[in-house]
Structures are given as C-alpha cells and as structure tokens.
Amino acid sequence: MITIRPEQIQDIAAIREVNDLAFKGENESKLVEAIRQSEFFVPELSLVALHDNQVIGHILFSIISIETEAGPVPTLALAPMSVRPQYQNQGIGSSLVKEGLQKCRQLGYKHTAVLGHPEFYSKFGFTPSVTKGIAAPFPVPDEVFMVIELQENSLDSIKGKVKYPSAFGAVS
Ligand SMILES: CC(C)(COP(=O)(O)OP(=O)(O)OC[C@H]1O[C@@H](n2cnc3c(N)ncnc32)[C@H](O)[C@@H]1OP(=O)(O)O)[C@@H](O)C(=O)NCCC(=O)NCCS
C-alpha cells in the first residue's frame, strides 16, 4: 500500500537519502534543497511516496519560465524524481508522475516541462518540446526535453526557449 502526499518537514532527510540512492550521488538532492530555498518552490508540488511510513519515492515540480517575444511565461519543471532502488519498476514512479500532474492541474498550472527518458515520460502525455515550438534551455537531443499541456492547447500560442532559475545551474 503506497500513499502519496506533499512533503512535510520530517521527510526532508529521507528525501535527500532517496535522491542520493537513486542517482548514486548528491547532485539531485542538492538541487532539491536549492529549489526548496528558492522563491520557485511550491510546497504542494514536492510529493513523497510512502510505504510503511518510509519515504520510498519523491517528485518535485517547481516554477521555471519560457522566454518568449512577449516576455517570460511561467511554467513548471518536473525535476528531479527518484524511487528507492529496491522499489523501482513497481509502478511507484508512474504513480508519482500521475498524481503530481493531477496536483499541478488542480493548482491551475497550465503546462509542465521535463528533461528525461522519452520512453518513460511519453506514457503520461509528454511530447518533445520542439514539436510545440519550445526550445530546451541548453543543447540536448530533441526527444529528451519534453512538455505536457495540463489544459488543452495551452501551449498553442507560446513559442520560445525554456529558462531554468539559478538553483538548477548551481548544482549541475
Ligand atoms: C526513473 C524512476 C524514478 C522511475 O521510477 P519507477 O518506480 O522505477 O517507475 P515505474 O515502475 O513506474 O516505471 C518504470 C519504467 O521506467 C523505465 N525506466 C527507468 N529507468 C529508465 C532509464 N534509465 N531509461 C529508460 N527507461 C527507464 C523502466 O523501463 C520502466 O518502463 P516500463 O514501465 O515500460 O517497463 C526510477 O527508476 C529512478 O529513481 N531512477 C533513478 C533516478 C532517475 O533516473 N530519475 C529520473 C530522472 S528523469
């Protein structure tokens, strides 16, 4: 039985641990902590998956922007996401993505971007951002930088280039 809920203060150490184990290093947990300290953090969009009261997965959505001719348009980035190694490939990551996207939609966000595995994220409706006229923030293969519309056609009139806040650059 898995429960998904927003992070609480007592989860912070376990979130760090899950990220360090899943990514085999500290870059992503430092990214989570840098975002948490920033104005772009949305507490309701840092979600943990719990099993027996233990944090076994984490997903974070935070505010980034799309730089357009008309100025910056706020959107969300899904990053990072992690599942404790011994719990991977059991559907927990998929549940975090689905629940997370639902939460983003409920909060009124219209779109989300992600940099990641195309086979995994396309299952939830993510599509390469270039197909929507949105460029990745830095050079990456087209298929790994993806976007999803949380409201139908919400990206139709938005063309530009994604920009990550400095929290992302400080740790990568
Ligand atoms: C990616 C991750 C969060 C997925 O969580 P999970 O609980 O294992 O996800 P699910 O069980 O719902 O789904 C597993 C799917 O992810 C796919 N997947 C996992 N890692 C992958 C990778 N490196 N490349 C491509 N696909 C991958 C699996 O092939 C599987 O696909 P399937 O359902 O078609 O068989 C987890 O594997 C993880 O923490 N990985 C290490 C950290 C990481 O890479 N995070 C994502 C950054 S974009």
The ligand as an SDF file (V2000), in Angstrom:
LIG
                    3D

 48 50  0  0  0  0  0  0  0  0999 V2000
   13.1080    6.8200  -13.1730 C   0  0  0  0  0  0  0  0  0  0  0  0
   12.4600    6.3220  -11.8880 C   0  0  0  0  0  0  0  0  0  0  0  0
   12.0660    7.4800  -10.9980 C   0  0  0  0  0  0  0  0  0  0  0  0
   11.2170    5.5280  -12.2580 C   0  0  0  0  0  0  0  0  0  0  0  0
   10.5890    5.0630  -11.0730 O   0  0  0  0  0  0  0  0  0  0  0  0
    9.9570    3.6000  -11.0380 P   0  0  0  0  0  0  0  0  0  0  0  0
    9.1900    3.4600   -9.7840 O   0  0  0  0  0  0  0  0  0  0  0  0
   11.0200    2.6060  -11.2980 O   0  0  0  0  0  0  0  0  0  0  0  0
    8.9640    3.7400  -12.2600 O   0  0  0  0  0  0  0  0  0  0  0  0
    7.8390    2.7250  -12.7380 P   0  0  0  0  0  0  0  0  0  0  0  0
    7.9690    1.4190  -12.0450 O   0  0  0  0  0  0  0  0  0  0  0  0
    6.5370    3.4220  -12.6690 O   0  0  0  0  0  0  0  0  0  0  0  0
    8.1870    2.6040  -14.2590 O   0  0  0  0  0  0  0  0  0  0  0  0
    9.4030    2.0350  -14.6150 C   0  0  0  0  0  0  0  0  0  0  0  0
    9.6200    2.3630  -16.0450 C   0  0  0  0  0  0  0  0  0  0  0  0
   10.6630    3.3340  -16.1200 O   0  0  0  0  0  0  0  0  0  0  0  0
   11.5710    2.9140  -17.0750 C   0  0  0  0  0  0  0  0  0  0  0  0
   12.9060    3.4280  -16.7610 N   0  0  0  0  0  0  0  0  0  0  0  0
   13.5080    3.5020  -15.5610 C   0  0  0  0  0  0  0  0  0  0  0  0
   14.7640    3.9610  -15.7020 N   0  0  0  0  0  0  0  0  0  0  0  0
   14.9260    4.1830  -17.0160 C   0  0  0  0  0  0  0  0  0  0  0  0
   16.0100    4.6360  -17.7960 C   0  0  0  0  0  0  0  0  0  0  0  0
   17.2010    4.9140  -17.2420 N   0  0  0  0  0  0  0  0  0  0  0  0
   15.8250    4.7490  -19.1390 N   0  0  0  0  0  0  0  0  0  0  0  0
   14.6280    4.4420  -19.7050 C   0  0  0  0  0  0  0  0  0  0  0  0
   13.5860    3.9720  -19.0180 N   0  0  0  0  0  0  0  0  0  0  0  0
   13.7340    3.8590  -17.6870 C   0  0  0  0  0  0  0  0  0  0  0  0
   11.5240    1.4080  -17.0000 C   0  0  0  0  0  0  0  0  0  0  0  0
   11.9870    0.8370  -18.1780 O   0  0  0  0  0  0  0  0  0  0  0  0
   10.0380    1.1370  -16.8210 C   0  0  0  0  0  0  0  0  0  0  0  0
    9.3520    1.1600  -18.0370 O   0  0  0  0  0  0  0  0  0  0  0  0
    8.1190    0.1570  -18.3210 P   0  0  0  0  0  0  0  0  0  0  0  0
    7.0520    0.5230  -17.3450 O   0  0  0  0  0  0  0  0  0  0  0  0
    7.7290    0.4580  -19.7390 O   0  0  0  0  0  0  0  0  0  0  0  0
    8.6600   -1.2060  -18.1050 O   0  0  0  0  0  0  0  0  0  0  0  0
   13.3970    5.3850  -11.0800 C   0  0  0  0  0  0  0  0  0  0  0  0
   13.7840    4.3430  -11.9110 O   0  0  0  0  0  0  0  0  0  0  0  0
   14.6380    6.1010  -10.5550 C   0  0  0  0  0  0  0  0  0  0  0  0
   14.6400    6.6310   -9.4470 O   0  0  0  0  0  0  0  0  0  0  0  0
   15.7300    6.0800  -11.3500 N   0  0  0  0  0  0  0  0  0  0  0  0
   16.9720    6.6970  -10.9580 C   0  0  0  0  0  0  0  0  0  0  0  0
   16.8650    8.1940  -10.9530 C   0  0  0  0  0  0  0  0  0  0  0  0
   16.3610    8.7540  -12.2800 C   0  0  0  0  0  0  0  0  0  0  0  0
   16.8860    8.4080  -13.3490 O   0  0  0  0  0  0  0  0  0  0  0  0
   15.3430    9.6460  -12.1900 N   0  0  0  0  0  0  0  0  0  0  0  0
   14.6670   10.1920  -13.3400 C   0  0  0  0  0  0  0  0  0  0  0  0
   15.3440   11.3780  -13.9070 C   0  0  0  0  0  0  0  0  0  0  0  0
   14.4930   11.8470  -15.3860 S   0  0  0  0  0  0  0  0  0  0  0  0
  1  2  1  0
  2  3  1  0
  2  4  1  0
  2 36  1  0
  4  5  1  0
  5  6  1  0
  6  7  2  0
  6  8  1  0
  6  9  1  0
  9 10  1  0
 10 11  2  0
 10 12  1  0
 10 13  1  0
 13 14  1  0
 14 15  1  0
 15 16  1  0
 15 30  1  0
 16 17  1  0
 17 18  1  0
 17 28  1  0
 18 19  1  0
 18 27  1  0
 19 20  2  0
 20 21  1  0
 21 22  1  0
 21 27  2  0
 22 23  1  0
 22 24  2  0
 24 25  1  0
 25 26  2  0
 26 27  1  0
 28 29  1  0
 28 30  1  0
 30 31  1  0
 31 32  1  0
 32 33  2  0
 32 34  1  0
 32 35  1  0
 36 37  1  0
 36 38  1  0
 38 39  2  0
 38 40  1  0
 40 41  1  0
 41 42  1  0
 42 43  1  0
 43 44  2  0
 43 45  1  0
 45 46  1  0
 46 47  1  0
 47 48  1  0
M  END
$$$$
